Amino acid sequence: MSSLMTELPRRSSRVFRRVRISVNGKNSDGRKFREAAQTIVINAHGGLMYLTHFVEMGAMLMIANPLTDEELECRVVYLGDIEDRGQRVGVEFLSPCPHFWGVEFAQSDWTPPQSIPAT
C-alpha cells in the first residue's frame, strides 16, 4: 500500500476571514462552556477557529454569529496544534449554510448552481 494519500477536493473554497463568534458546548471534561472566539478560515461547510477550551473530535458545538444573528450546530472534525491563542479547531456544519458567515464576497462554489428550467 502506498504511503501517498490522495486528497479529496474541497466541497467549497476557503476564505481567510476573521469573524467574531460565540461558541458553546461541552469541553473534553464534559463541562459546559461558552466562549467568545474568532475564525481563521471559513467556507460554506464550516470553519477553523482558535478555542481556549479543549474539545474532543466529533464533539457537537453551537456557533452563534452576531453579525447574521444566526446560530448553527456543528461537529468538530479537526483538532490542531495548541498555540498561545488556543487550540485550532475545525468544525463542519451539519448541513451547508453559505450565508451563516455573512460574507459578501462568497465564492461561486458556496451555493449550488441554479437549475435551468426546461422549455
Secondary structure as GFF3:
##gff-version 3
##sequence-region A 1 119
A	DSSP	beta_strand	15	16	.	.	.	ID=ss1
A	DSSP	beta_strand	20	26	.	.	.	ID=ss2
A	DSSP	beta_strand	32	43	.	.	.	ID=ss3
A	DSSP	beta_strand	46	51	.	.	.	ID=ss4
A	DSSP	beta_strand	60	65	.	.	.	ID=ss5
A	DSSP	beta_strand	70	83	.	.	.	ID=ss6
A	DSSP	beta_strand	86	93	.	.	.	ID=ss7
A	DSSP	three_ten_helix	108	110	.	.	.	ID=ss8
###
